[in-house]
Amino acid sequence: MTAKLVLSTCPDVEHAQRIASCLVAERLAACVNLIPQMQSIYRWQDKIEQTNEVQLLIKSDHGTLSDLEARLTELHPYDVPEFLVVTIEDGSADYLAWLGQCLQRDTK
């Protein structure tokens, strides 16, 4: 298993909670941390925008990335949701084992 940290943002806590709950329930993420009231400054449609957003830290693995991206895009209110992937180089063996167990799907 190659653990991944996926970064995304949402416009508000309600959207973030709904997306996080779906991703965990569907075993596409082991855990999603929500960091509210993050300030973002970015360019959108050739204008500089400034908004408060919720940062999502999505703990997952390489095997779920394609399905995770598709589901996040389907659930997300933004036209172009953030989907950035960071490979986890190292971590607690117990935590990484737990992460892998959370992502296992029944094959029956």
Helices and strands as residue ranges (DSSP letters): E 3-10, H 13-25, E 31-44, E 47-61, G 62-64, H 65-75, E 84-87, H 93-103
